[in-house]
Amino acid sequence: MMRKRIWLVVWLFLVLAMGSEAVAQNVVKMGSLNDMTGPTSDVGKDVVLGMREAVQYVNETGGINGKPIKLILFDYGYRVPEYITTYKRFRDYDKVVGVWGWGTGETEAISPTVNADKMPFLSHSFSAHLADPKKTPYNFIYGTDYSSNARAAITVWYDEVWLKDPKFKADREKGMKPKFVAFYSWPTPYSSAPIKAIKDQATLLGFEVGPDQDVSLVALDTKSQVLAAKNFGPHLLWHGNTTMSVSTAIRDAHALGLGADHIVNNWGYDENLIKLAGPASERVMGVAVNAFFGENVPLMDKVTEYAKKMNPGVPLENRLIRTVQGWVTVLMMREALVRADKAGKLNGPGVKEGFETIREWTPGLGRPPITITPADHRPGSLVRVYMIKDKKFNLMKEVDLKKRWPDKWEKEWLGW
């Protein structure tokens, strides 16, 4: 009798184990590393809202060919050791199929491990260093890279403002070169990622480049940096931080009468910039990689529907473009997962192949069509540049860098 009971227990254990394994095989586990409490949480918290809502939408509309996504999300607070440790936990314990990453420095540092592990890694860092598959074959980005964004923004300002705006007519007639200064956090890889590219573009367009100003990601006072820039007399400032410190610098520049125009990287350019910078935000230009929250574009109705349904305590008027970015990254990953699963390759190499077969695809949401190839992981060359007018974001101009500088796009700019 005792032997029968032992065999019964063993049999039940095996049945349960096989049942658990069967369940596990029908769930697509995905890890996500996010900053909800650290120095980039001013943009990170809203991204997480969007990602969670988008995953719910995906699961309620068929998942990955019938398999739901299980989202395992971790707030690493912008701390590199926790980023690396949690990635290893995703890989070894959770057995995820792919990962959504966050910060530039961390993502670049871990890329050799990601490549060795053959782990598809779609990041919120759009560093151009992650877009060259010869160096980072398993890294992907869902927005135009920082370097392309910076090149496009300074080009639009030069074309549409410097050459046309009466504000600078006197300086143009004197034969002056436009003067440019960069405001960013020197030790932060995200902030400094496009500096080489934007200075190269400034030189290409004939700017005089002044001394960089070091601005912390959590700066609440930038008067000393503004006064230092004022000595140079810039016509244009580039801001490479996230929204909170960018708004501080723009307010201080306005208060101290700097007189320069501003262009902003995508992570410093959102609805909160208008609220935080106030009147100083007028004429500020920047880049957006998809539509702003609530714009009349395909699928935005679902974004607002799921925002109301899943997080009714967050007023829609407080939502940001970051919610939409959360949706774009989830939908892009879903596209790669679906392609891999249909090919019977729901694993690292298969998902990588899924990404690399994307051609002129868009999830909607104002995201220009994405093309990724085995030789180029930049998701596109079309950049949209906006200007704030009357507290609203107005599309100023689209720049297709590949069409305007085809040789440089193909031969020089990949990876930096």
VEXMIMAR-574402 format. One record per residue (C-alpha): z, x, y; residue in three letters. Coordinates in steps of 0.05 Angstrom, whole numbers, padded with zeros to 5 digits, always signed. Each point is the difference from the previous one (the first is absolute). Layout:
<rs>
ZXYala ...
</rs>
This chain:
<rs>
+00000+00000+00000met +00018+00056+00048met -00066+00036-00015arg -00038-00065+00015lys +00035-00007+00066arg -00016+00072+00019ile -00073-00011-00017trp +00000-00065+00040leu +00028+00035+00061val -00052+00055-00008val -00055-00051-00008trp +00023-00039+00062leu +00003+00065+00040phe -00071+00018-00020leu -00026-00069+00017val +00034+00002+00068leu -00026+00070+00013ala -00071-00020-00018met +00007-00062+00043gly +00024+00043+00059ser -00058+00047-00010glu -00048-00058-00001ala +00029-00026+00065val -00004+00069+00031ala -00073+00006-00019gln -00015-00065+00038asn +00033+00024+00065val -00030+00051+00046val +00057+00042+00028lys -00011+00029+00069met +00047+00046+00039gly +00006-00002+00075ser +00034+00051+00045leu +00016-00027+00069asn +00041+00015+00062asp +00043-00060+00019met +00059+00037+00031thr -00025+00068+00024gly -00036+00024+00063pro -00065-00036-00017thr +00034-00066-00019ser -00024-00029+00066asp -00066-00010-00035val +00023+00006-00072gly +00042-00063-00005lys -00057-00047+00017asp -00047+00036-00049val +00049-00016-00056val +00001-00073+00019leu -00076-00001-00005gly -00002+00037-00066met +00049-00045-00034arg -00036-00062+00024glu -00067+00028-00020ala +00024+00017-00071val +00025-00072-00007gln -00068-00025+00023tyr -00035+00045-00050val +00045-00023-00057asn -00011-00073+00018glu -00076+00009+00003thr -00013+00033-00067gly +00036+00067+00005gly -00038+00057-00033ile -00046-00040-00045asn +00059-00044-00019gly +00053+00054+00001lys +00052-00006+00056pro +00020+00060+00042ile +00073+00021-00005lys +00016+00033+00067leu +00055+00053-00003ile +00014+00015+00073leu +00047+00054+00026phe +00024+00016+00070asp +00003+00075+00004tyr +00019+00002+00074gly -00052+00054+00017tyr +00040+00051-00041arg -00045+00047-00038val +00047+00015-00059pro +00008-00075-00014glu -00075-00009+00004tyr -00012+00052-00053ile +00057-00022-00045thr -00021-00073+00003thr -00072+00017-00015tyr +00023+00035-00064lys +00042-00060-00019arg -00061-00045+00010phe -00040+00047-00045arg +00050+00014-00054asp +00046-00061-00004tyr -00039-00058+00028asp -00067+00023-00028lys -00039-00026+00059val -00076-00004+00001val -00004+00022+00073gly +00040+00012+00063val -00002-00022+00073trp +00024+00059+00042gly +00024+00007+00071trp +00011+00062+00043gly -00051+00055+00012thr +00043+00062-00014gly +00029-00029-00064glu -00067-00026-00026thr -00035+00066+00014glu +00057+00039-00032ala +00000-00041-00063ile -00076-00004-00007ser -00005+00059-00050pro +00050-00036-00045thr -00037-00066+00009val -00065+00034-00020asn +00031+00034-00060ala +00030-00067-00022asp -00067-00036+00013lys +00039-00052+00039met -00041-00044+00048pro +00035+00005+00067phe -00020-00046+00057leu +00038+00019+00063ser +00018-00027+00068his -00011+00070+00024ser -00072+00006+00022phe +00001+00075+00005ser -00070+00029-00006ala +00030+00053-00046his +00007-00055-00053leu -00073-00022+00003ala -00034+00061-00030asp -00004-00012-00076pro -00014+00074-00012lys +00073+00012+00019lys +00034-00067-00010thr -00041-00038-00053pro +00054-00053-00013tyr +00018-00015+00073asn -00032-00059+00037phe +00009-00032+00068ile -00015-00071+00022tyr -00010+00013+00075gly -00047+00047+00036thr +00033+00069+00001asp +00041+00024+00059tyr -00050+00052+00020ser -00057-00050+00002ser +00043-00048+00039asn +00018+00054+00051ala -00072+00022+00007arg -00023-00071+00011ala +00054-00017+00051ala -00013+00060+00045ile -00075-00012-00006thr +00005-00072+00022val +00045+00019+00059trp -00050+00053+00021tyr -00060-00046-00007asp +00029-00064+00029glu +00053+00024+00048val -00012+00070+00024trp -00075-00009+00009leu +00003-00071+00028lys +00068-00018+00030asp +00005+00003+00076pro +00071+00027-00009lys -00028+00068-00017phe -00063-00001+00044lys +00027+00050+00050ala +00019+00050-00053asp -00068-00008-00035arg -00036+00012+00066glu +00039+00063+00011lys -00026+00025-00066gly +00069+00000-00033met +00008+00001-00075lys +00045-00056-00027pro +00069+00028-00016lys +00035-00016-00065phe +00071+00008-00027val +00030-00020-00068ala +00069-00031-00007phe +00026+00002-00071tyr +00057+00024-00045ser -00018+00072-00014trp +00040+00008-00065pro -00023-00067-00029thr -00062+00007-00045pro -00022-00072+00015tyr +00001+00011+00075ser -00034+00067-00002ser -00052-00016-00053ala -00058-00017+00047pro +00016+00050+00056ile -00051+00052-00023lys -00053-00054-00005ala +00013-00033+00067ile +00000+00067+00036lys -00065+00018-00034asp -00029-00066+00024gln +00027+00012+00070ala -00035+00067+00001thr -00064-00032-00027leu +00001-00051+00057leu +00017+00051+00053gly +00074-00012+00014phe +00050+00050+00027glu +00058-00001-00049val +00071+00009+00027gly +00066+00018-00032pro +00026-00045-00056asp +00066-00037+00011gln +00051-00006-00056asp +00026-00072-00005val +00049-00021-00054ser -00016-00059-00044leu +00064-00033+00025val -00005+00022+00073ala +00033-00045+00050leu -00014+00044+00060asp -00064+00041+00012thr +00006+00014+00074lys +00001+00076-00009ser -00063-00002-00042gln -00035-00045+00051val +00019+00045+00058leu -00025+00061-00039ala -00066-00035-00012ala -00003-00021+00074lys -00004+00073+00019asn -00066+00004-00037phe -00027-00064+00031gly -00030-00035-00062pro -00048-00057+00003his +00015-00020-00072leu +00059+00003-00048leu -00003-00005-00076trp +00061-00030-00034his +00010+00018-00074gly +00068-00031-00016asn +00020-00070-00022thr +00010-00059+00047thr +00071+00010+00024met -00007+00070+00028ser -00072-00013+00023val +00025-00058+00043ser +00054+00045+00029thr -00050+00052+00021ala -00048-00051+00030ile +00057-00033+00040arg +00024+00067+00026asp -00071+00022+00018ala -00008-00065+00039his +00067+00006+00035ala -00012+00073+00020leu -00070-00015+00027gly -00037+00045-00049leu -00065-00038+00013gly -00031+00017-00067ala -00031-00048-00051asp +00027-00005-00071his -00031-00001-00069ile +00044-00012-00061val -00003+00012-00075asn -00001-00062-00043asn +00074+00003-00019trp +00021+00000+00073gly -00045-00058+00019tyr +00025-00069-00016asp +00028-00064+00029glu +00068+00032+00013asn -00032+00051+00047leu -00016-00056+00049ile +00072-00026-00005lys +00033+00068+00006leu -00045+00032+00052ala -00009-00062+00042gly -00047+00006+00060pro -00011+00074-00017ala -00038-00021-00062ser -00059-00027+00041glu -00063+00040-00011arg +00031+00038-00058val -00053+00013-00053met +00010+00009-00074gly -00026-00007-00070val +00011-00056-00050ala -00024+00007-00072val -00002-00076-00011asn +00012-00065+00038ala +00064-00013+00038phe +00047-00053-00027phe -00027-00070+00011gly -00071+00019+00019glu -00054-00049-00022asn -00029+00041-00058val -00011-00014-00074pro +00065-00006-00041leu +00046-00001+00060met +00017-00071-00018asp +00031+00025-00065lys +00038+00055+00036val +00033-00052+00046thr +00010-00049-00058glu +00038+00050-00043tyr +00039+00026+00060ala +00026-00070+00012lys +00012-00013-00074lys +00034+00064-00020met +00035+00022+00064asn +00012-00063+00043pro +00057+00035+00036gly -00049+00049+00033val -00035-00037+00058pro -00075+00008-00001leu +00002+00023+00073glu +00039+00060-00024asn -00051+00020-00052arg -00043+00062+00011leu -00066+00029-00021ile +00043+00037-00051arg +00005-00064-00042thr -00075-00001-00003val -00003+00073-00020gln +00048-00016-00057gly -00050-00051-00025trp -00059+00047+00007val +00032+00055-00042thr +00021-00049-00054val -00068-00032-00004leu -00035+00067-00002met +00044+00023-00057met -00012-00066-00036arg -00075+00011+00006glu +00006+00069-00034ala +00047-00027-00053leu -00046-00059-00016val -00060+00046-00008arg +00040+00048-00044ala +00027-00057-00043asp -00069-00031-00010lys -00025+00068-00024ala +00058+00004-00049gly +00029+00059+00038lys +00064-00025+00032leu +00027+00071+00008asn -00002+00056+00051gly -00072+00025-00011pro -00024-00072-00007gly +00032-00023+00066val -00027+00062+00035lys -00069-00019-00025glu +00013-00071+00024gly +00012+00026+00071phe -00060+00046-00003glu -00048-00057-00017thr +00018-00040+00062ile -00062-00010+00043arg -00001-00040+00065glu +00059-00042-00023trp +00050-00034+00046thr +00061-00043-00013pro -00014-00037+00065gly +00056+00004+00051leu -00044+00036+00050gly -00006+00061-00044arg -00069+00032+00008pro -00036+00009-00067pro +00028+00055-00044ile -00040+00050-00040thr +00032+00054-00043ile -00038+00050-00042thr +00021+00056-00048pro -00019+00050+00055ala +00032-00034+00060asp +00064-00041+00001his -00005-00018+00074arg -00005-00076-00002pro -00051-00004+00056gly -00025+00029+00065ser +00003-00063+00045leu +00060+00001+00047val +00020-00057+00046arg +00031+00018+00066val +00039-00051+00041tyr +00027-00006+00071met +00060-00042+00021ile -00018-00049+00055lys +00045-00056+00023asp +00048+00014-00058lys -00055-00009-00052lys -00039+00048-00044phe -00073+00000+00019asn -00052+00034-00043leu -00031+00051+00046met -00051+00035-00044lys -00017+00018-00072glu -00018+00072-00015val -00036+00019-00064asp +00015+00075-00003leu -00048+00011-00058lys -00058-00030+00039lys +00016+00036+00065arg +00014+00069-00030trp -00031-00003-00070pro -00001+00075-00013asp +00072+00010+00022lys +00023-00061-00040trp -00034+00025-00063glu +00010+00075+00006lys +00061+00014+00044glu +00050-00055+00009trp +00020-00019-00071leu +00072+00020-00013gly +00021+00017+00071trp 
</rs>
